């Protein structure tokens, strides 16, 4: 096998090897570092537009690692094969309201261990944990860091529940 690899390298030449290394490094970066996704749906208005925004997702926050209440996350929707983007409003042990405040219902549930509760910023247009319950942290694909497209409206997504770092 080693002999075959030496022969292959000698036949391909340095430019081809460099191209293969570059593609491999890019794949590892996008798979384990950052990801780029496009949004669809009005559930995250006004934070994200209904269609066409591109967001940058940190895969270092997979499975909910380092995610806080107030962060926006990308996750696999448990009732279909699509991905969703919503705001985390509850982590394991937290109590959350099941319905919107406007509904008049004050029913609360406790988020079970290993799960989080997500809702869209535009709660009236959002299908979220109020519909399908808490999301297993294993289904969290990453934390949304920024809106990067359209470029003229690029911005870092801030957690509105955290104090600014410069104060």
LUMKOL-634067 format. One line per 10 residues: number of its first residue (from 1); their letters; for each residue z, y, x of N, C-alpha, C. Coordinates in pm, whole numbers, plus 50000, padded with zeros to 5 digits. Example, Ala and Ser with C-alpha at 12.3 -4.5 7.8 and 13.67 -1.06 7.14 Angstrom:
2
1> as> 50780/49431/51319/50780/49550/51230/50780/49670/51320 | 50708/49775/51285/50714/49894/51367/50787/50003/51290
//
This chain:
167
1> xxxxxxxxxx> 50000/49881/50083/50000/50000/50000/50000/50125/50087 | 50083/50125/50192/50091/50240/50283/49956/50262/50352 | 49890/50155/50386/49760/50164/50451/49658/50227/50356 | 49663/50187/50230/49573/50243/50129/49597/50393/50112 | 49725/50435/50109/49757/50577/50094/49708/50658/50213 | 49724/50603/50337/49672/50674/50455/49520/50689/50445 | 49452/50585/50402/49307/50590/50387/49269/50694/50282 | 49338/50694/50169/49310/50788/50060/49329/50933/50107 | 49438/50959/50178/49463/51095/50228/49355/51137/50326 | 49312/51045/50413/49208/51080/50511/49075/51109/50443
11> xxxxxxxxxx> 49048/51046/50330/48922/51068/50259/48923/51193/50172 | 49040/51228/50117/49048/51342/50026/49044/51475/50099 | 49112/51485/50209/49114/51609/50284/49224/51703/50238 | 49261/51798/50326/49372/51889/50297/49357/51973/50169 | 49240/52029/50137/49233/52109/50012/49265/52028/49887 | 49218/51905/49881/49244/51821/49765/49392/51783/49758 | 49450/51751/49871/49593/51718/49875/49675/51838/49830 | 49640/51958/49876/49711/52080/49837/49698/52103/49685 | 49581/52077/49632/49561/52093/49487/49647/51995/49410 | 49655/51871/49454/49738/51770/49388/49885/51810/49396
21> xxxxxxxxxx> 49929/51858/49513/50068/51902/49528/50098/52021/49436 | 50004/52113/49427/50024/52232/49342/50034/52194/49195 | 49947/52107/49150/49950/52062/49011/50080/51986/48983 | 50123/51904/49077/50248/51830/49060/50367/51924/49052 | 50371/52024/49140/50481/52121/49138/50481/52200/49008 | 50363/52241/48962/50355/52315/48835/50402/52229/48719 | 50364/52103/48718/50408/52012/48612/50561/52000/48612 | 50620/51980/48728/50766/51968/48735/50834/52096/48690 | 50777/52212/48728/50835/52340/48688/50832/52356/48537 | 50717/52330/48474/50705/52348/48329/50781/52241/48252
31> xxxxxxxxxx> 50794/52123/48307/50866/52015/48238/51017/52031/48247 | 51067/52073/48363/51211/52078/48384/51267/52219/48403 | 51181/52318/48415/51226/52455/48437/51206/52541/48313 | 51084/52582/48291/51052/52671/48179/50940/52612/48095 | 50936/52653/47970/50832/52609/47878/50784/52731/47801 | 50661/52727/47755/50604/52836/47677/50563/52780/47541 | 50610/52840/47434/50578/52794/47298/50537/52913/47212 | 50457/52886/47110/50418/52989/47014/50497/52970/46886 | 50532/53082/46823/50613/53077/46702/50524/53069/46579 | 50581/53017/46472/50514/53021/46341/50622/53022/46234
41> xxxxxxxxxx> 50600/53102/46132/50695/53111/46022/50780/53235/46031 | 50830/53278/45916/50904/53404/45905/51055/53388/45921 | 51102/53270/45957/51247/53247/45956/51324/53326/46061 | 51259/53371/46167/51330/53443/46272/51299/53593/46274 | 51238/53643/46166/51218/53788/46156/51353/53856/46150 | 51378/53968/46208/51287/54052/46288/51291/54020/46437 | 51369/53922/46479/51379/53890/46623/51244/53845/46678 | 51176/53757/46604/51044/53708/46643/50949/53727/46526 | 50824/53759/46556/50725/53778/46450/50692/53644/46385 | 50635/53651/46265/50606/53530/46187/50507/53438/46257
51> xxxxxxxxxx> 50403/53493/46316/50302/53409/46383/50251/53478/46508 | 50231/53398/46611/50163/53449/46728/50250/53492/46844 | 50381/53504/46828/50464/53537/46943/50472/53415/47035 | 50466/53440/47164/50490/53335/47262/50629/53358/47319 | 50706/53251/47328/50842/53262/47380/50859/53174/47503 | 50945/53218/47592/50977/53146/47714/51107/53071/47691 | 51105/52940/47715/51220/52854/47687/51271/52792/47817 | 51402/52801/47837/51464/52740/47954/51498/52595/47923 | 51432/52505/47993/51462/52362/47976/51592/52322/48045 | 51650/52414/48122/51780/52385/48185/51890/52378/48080
61> xxxxxxxxxx> 51862/52429/47960/51960/52427/47851/51934/52311/47754 | 51855/52213/47799/51829/52096/47715/51960/52030/47676 | 51961/51971/47558/52078/51902/47504/52196/51997/47484 | 52166/52127/47472/52270/52224/47443/52354/52266/47562 | 52316/52226/47683/52393/52264/47803/52395/52416/47817 | 52513/52474/47820/52527/52617/47843/52489/52704/47725 | 52468/52646/47609/52432/52723/47489/52559/52775/47422 | 52555/52900/47378/52669/52964/47311/52631/53001/47169 | 52732/53022/47086/52708/53074/46952/52638/53209/46967 | 52529/53229/46894/52450/53351/46901/52322/53335/46980
71> xxxxxxxxxx> 52310/53229/47060/52187/53205/47136/52078/53153/47043 | 51953/53179/47079/51838/53125/47007/51791/53003/47084 | 51772/52891/47012/51733/52766/47077/51607/52709/47013 | 51536/52628/47092/51426/52547/47041/51479/52406/47028 | 51440/52338/46921/51494/52205/46896/51394/52123/46816 | 51413/51993/46816/51331/51905/46733/51393/51901/46595 | 51313/51934/46495/51363/51932/46357/51388/51786/46317 | 51508/51755/46267/51541/51615/46242/51466/51548/46127 | 51403/51626/46039/51337/51565/45923/51186/51552/45939 | 51129/51598/46052/50986/51580/46077/50962/51584/46228
81> xxxxxxxxxx> 50839/51582/46270/50808/51579/46413/50778/51716/46471 | 50820/51822/46405/50793/51958/46452/50911/52011/46532 | 50881/52118/46607/50987/52190/46678/51023/52314/46598 | 51149/52354/46605/51196/52474/46539/51261/52567/46639 | 51270/52694/46600/51340/52794/46680/51435/52866/46586 | 51564/52857/46614/51667/52918/46529/51783/52967/46616 | 51876/53038/46552/51994/53090/46620/52111/52995/46595 | 52188/52966/46700/52306/52882/46690/52420/52966/46632 | 52478/52919/46520/52594/52990/46465/52720/52905/46467 | 52707/52779/46511/52824/52694/46520/52805/52584/46622
91> xxxxxxxxxx> 52910/52559/46698/52913/52451/46796/53022/52351/46755 | 53032/52236/46822/53129/52135/46780/53268/52193/46756 | 53322/52163/46637/53456/52208/46601/53459/52339/46524 | 53351/52417/46527/53346/52544/46454/53332/52518/46305 | 53383/52611/46225/53363/52608/46080/53254/52710/46047 | 53158/52669/45964/53046/52756/45926/53028/52752/45774 | 52975/52863/45721/52940/52867/45578/52812/52790/45556 | 52806/52711/45451/52688/52631/45422/52577/52717/45363 | 52609/52811/45276/52508/52892/45208/52505/53033/45264 | 52406/53111/45218/52399/53251/45258/52513/53327/45192
101> xxxxxxxxxx> 52559/53435/45253/52667/53512/45192/52631/53563/45052 | 52501/53589/45028/52458/53640/44898/52470/53537/44786 | 52482/53409/44821/52485/53303/44718/52615/53302/44639 | 52719/53362/44695/52848/53362/44627/52930/53238/44659 | 52868/53136/44719/52940/53014/44755/53014/53037/44886 | 53135/52989/44893/53213/53001/45016/53240/52864/45077 | 53154/52767/45047/53170/52633/45101/53153/52636/45252 | 53248/52574/45320/53243/52569/45466/53247/52424/45512 | 53184/52400/45627/53187/52267/45688/53225/52285/45835 | 53281/52178/45891/53311/52180/46034/53199/52109/46108
111> xxxxxxxxxx> 53148/52173/46213/53040/52114/46292/53098/51994/46367 | 53037/51875/46349/53091/51755/46414/53068/51755/46565 | 53142/51671/46636/53123/51659/46782/52978/51624/46814 | 52926/51685/46921/52790/51655/46966/52681/51719/46882 | 52714/51817/46798/52616/51882/46710/52629/52034/46718 | 52528/52102/46664/52535/52247/46648/52477/52282/46511 | 52509/52402/46463/52461/52450/46333/52368/52566/46362 | 52244/52558/46313/52144/52661/46341/52094/52722/46210 | 52066/52852/46214/52005/52921/46100/51904/53021/46154 | 51807/53056/46069/51712/53160/46104/51771/53297/46080
121> xxxxxxxxxx> 51727/53396/46156/51775/53533/46136/51737/53585/45997 | 51623/53541/45945/51579/53576/45811/51620/53460/45720 | 51748/53458/45683/51806/53341/45617/51737/53304/45485 | 51683/53402/45413/51620/53373/45286/51488/53297/45304 | 51426/53306/45422/51298/53239/45446/51312/53125/45547 | 51432/53076/45566/51456/52979/45672/51497/52843/45618 | 51433/52740/45672/51478/52601/45651/51551/52563/45778 | 51678/52536/45765/51763/52520/45883/51876/52424/45853 | 51987/52437/45923/52100/52345/45904/52153/52347/45762 | 52129/52454/45689/52173/52457/45548/52095/52354/45466
131> xxxxxxxxxx> 51977/52317/45514/51893/52218/45446/51914/52077/45503 | 51911/52064/45637/51918/51932/45696/52044/51904/45776 | 52143/51991/45766/52272/51964/45828/52276/51999/45976 | 52385/51962/46041/52400/51995/46183/52295/51922/46267 | 52255/51986/46375/52154/51931/46466/52226/51862/46582 | 52191/51737/46613/52248/51675/46733/52208/51756/46857 | 52303/51781/46945/52273/51857/47066/52164/51791/47149 | 52149/51659/47135/52043/51588/47207/51904/51633/47163 | 51893/51696/47045/51763/51741/46995/51731/51884/47038 | 51825/51951/47105/51799/52086/47154/51709/52075/47277
141> xxxxxxxxxx> 51593/52140/47269/51494/52134/47377/51520/52240/47484 | 51585/52350/47445/51614/52454/47542/51654/52584/47474 | 51691/52680/47556/51732/52812/47508/51614/52908/47520 | 51588/52984/47414/51479/53081/47417/51528/53203/47496 | 51459/53233/47604/51500/53343/47692/51433/53475/47659 | 51304/53469/47623/51229/53594/47607/51107/53575/47518 | 51065/53685/47459/50934/53690/47393/50840/53746/47498 | 50732/53674/47528/50641/53714/47635/50502/53753/47585 | 50473/53728/47458/50345/53767/47401/50366/53806/47258 | 50309/53914/47209/50217/54002/47280/50288/54075/47393
151> xxxxxxxxxx> 50215/54093/47503/50274/54147/47625/50336/54285/47601 | 50274/54365/47515/50325/54500/47489/50462/54498/47420 | 50499/54384/47360/50627/54372/47291/50720/54272/47360 | 50694/54244/47487/50778/54150/47562/50920/54202/47571 | 51015/54111/47559/51156/54150/47572/51240/54026/47596 | 51353/54047/47665/51452/53942/47680/51527/53929/47549 | 51556/53808/47507/51636/53788/47386/51782/53789/47427 | 51855/53880/47372/51997/53895/47402/52080/53826/47294 | 52192/53772/47335/52285/53715/47238/52365/53831/47180 | 52351/53859/47049/52418/53974/46992/52571/53958/46984
161> xxxxxxx> 52621/53839/47012/52764/53815/47005/52834/53824/47139 | 52760/53852/47246/52819/53863/47378/52824/54009/47419 | 52927/54045/47493/52936/54181/47545/52829/54203/47652 | 52772/54322/47657/52677/54352/47766/52746/54334/47901 | 52671/54283/47998/52729/54251/48128/52770/54373/48209 | 52713/54490/48180/52742/54608/48261/52864/54687/48210 | 52938/54635/48112/53056/54705/48059/53182/54634/48099
//
